[in-house]
């Protein structure tokens, strides 16, 4: 069995997280959006639109004639 491990840290104790947060808060929203778009292009390829997907799920109705 695989156990889930959760570690909690106070944000004040982790200087790298604090530095990252300070950096992103110091940038403009245009720069943040540009960074997200860059990461999305790296992950999904150079598409101009997000990929759409749809899934059709058939609901099985319960048999109400049985007690």
Buried (B, 14 or more C-beta within 10 A) or exposed (E): EEEEEEEEEEEEEEEEEEEEEEEEEEEEEEEEEEEEEEEEEEEEEEEEEEEEEEEEEEEEEEEEEEE
